[in-house]
Amino acid sequence: MVSFLIIISFLLHFITFIAIYMFFKQLQNVKTQDLNEIIALFDTYLQEVKAENNRLQQLLEDRNIKTDQTHTKQEEPETEEYEKSHDIPIPDDVGDTVVASLESRVLQLHNRGVPVDEIAKELNCGKTEAEIIIKLHEKMQ
């Protein structure tokens, strides 16, 4: 009878060890999958930022070409016009202006319920940039 109970005990221990091993493997797979998802997410954000940077760089190059063309077309100002332009009076009461940062403007619009696409269009920044600002602000709170 004792040998029968010992055999049952060994079988139960063996089954328990197999179950623990299977749960351990499943946990490792979940961790690996989460890590891969995070890497894929950052890779996607990186690709979007690179594409947006390339677009902005092309836009700046186009603007520089246009400004170079306009500078070559302009003639030297005549002396009378030049002197008149320097005689413009400066107003006495010059008020200080405060310009909010991009981050604060994104967060203000987000708090008003404006979608991320419209925030990016209104502030002339990238959609990804606005999303990152919002997500970082939410994580800090």
C-alpha positions in Angstrom: 0.0 0.0 0.0 2.8 2.4 0.9 4.5 1.7 -2.4 1.3 2.5 -4.3 1.0 5.9 -2.5 4.7 6.7 -3.3 4.1 5.9 -6.9 1.0 8.2 -6.9 3.1 10.9 -5.2 5.8 10.7 -7.8 3.3 10.9 -10.6 1.7 13.9 -9.1 5.1 15.6 -8.6 6.0 14.8 -12.2 2.7 16.3 -13.5 3.2 19.4 -11.3 6.7 19.9 -12.6 5.5 19.6 -16.2 2.7 22.1 -15.5 5.2 24.6 -13.9 7.6 24.2 -16.8 4.8 24.8 -19.3 3.7 28.0 -17.5 7.3 29.2 -17.4 7.6 28.7 -21.1 4.3 30.5 -21.7 5.5 33.5 -19.6 8.7 33.7 -21.5 6.8 33.8 -24.8 4.5 36.6 -23.6 7.6 38.6 -22.5 9.2 38.1 -25.9 6.0 39.0 -27.7 5.6 42.2 -25.6 9.2 43.2 -26.3 8.8 42.6 -30.1 5.6 44.7 -30.1 7.4 47.6 -28.3 10.3 47.4 -30.8 7.9 47.4 -33.7 6.0 50.4 -32.3 9.2 52.4 -31.9 10.4 51.3 -35.3 7.1 52.6 -36.8 7.4 55.9 -34.9 11.0 56.2 -36.1 10.0 55.6 -39.7 7.3 58.2 -39.5 9.6 60.8 -38.0 12.2 60.1 -40.7 9.6 60.5 -43.4 8.4 63.8 -41.9 12.0 65.1 -41.5 12.7 64.3 -45.2 9.5 66.1 -46.2 10.4 69.1 -44.1 14.0 69.1 -45.4 12.7 69.1 -49.0 10.3 71.9 -48.2 13.2 74.0 -46.7 15.3 73.3 -49.8 12.5 74.5 -52.0 12.0 77.6 -50.0 15.7 78.4 -50.1 15.7 78.0 -53.9 12.8 80.4 -54.2 14.4 83.0 -51.9 17.6 82.8 -53.9 15.7 83.4 -57.0 13.9 86.4 -55.6 17.2 87.9 -54.3 18.7 87.8 -57.8 15.7 89.5 -59.3 15.7 92.4 -56.9 17.5 95.5 -58.0 19.4 97.9 -55.8 17.1 100.4 -54.1 17.4 103.9 -55.1 18.9 106.3 -52.6 15.6 108.2 -52.0 13.7 105.1 -51.3 16.5 103.9 -49.1 16.5 107.0 -47.0 12.7 107.1 -46.7 12.7 103.6 -45.4 15.1 104.6 -42.6 13.0 107.5 -41.5 10.1 105.3 -40.2 9.3 106.3 -36.6 9.3 103.6 -34.0 6.2 103.6 -31.7 6.9 104.5 -28.1 4.8 101.8 -26.4 6.1 98.5 -27.5 4.3 95.6 -25.8 5.9 92.4 -24.9 4.5 89.3 -26.5 4.4 85.9 -25.0 4.6 82.9 -27.4 3.5 79.6 -26.0 5.8 76.6 -26.8 4.7 73.9 -29.2 4.3 71.4 -26.4 1.9 73.7 -24.4 -0.1 74.5 -27.5 -0.5 70.8 -28.3 -1.6 70.0 -24.8 -4.1 72.9 -24.7 -5.7 71.8 -27.9 -5.7 68.2 -26.7 -7.4 69.2 -23.5 -10.1 71.0 -25.5 -10.8 67.7 -27.3 -9.3 68.5 -30.7 -8.2 65.4 -32.6 -4.4 64.8 -33.1 -4.7 65.2 -36.9 -6.2 68.7 -36.5 -3.7 69.7 -33.9 -0.9 68.8 -36.3 -2.5 70.7 -39.1 -3.2 73.8 -37.0 0.3 74.0 -35.4 2.2 72.9 -38.6 3.8 70.0 -36.8 3.8 66.3 -37.5 1.0 64.0 -36.3 3.6 61.7 -34.7 5.2 64.6 -32.9 1.9 65.7 -31.4 1.1 62.1 -30.4 4.5 61.7 -28.7 4.0 65.0 -26.8 0.6 63.9 -25.6 1.7 60.4 -24.6 4.8 61.7 -22.7 2.6 64.2 -20.8 0.2 61.5 -19.9 3.0 59.2 -18.6 4.4 62.0 -16.5 1.1 62.6 -14.8 
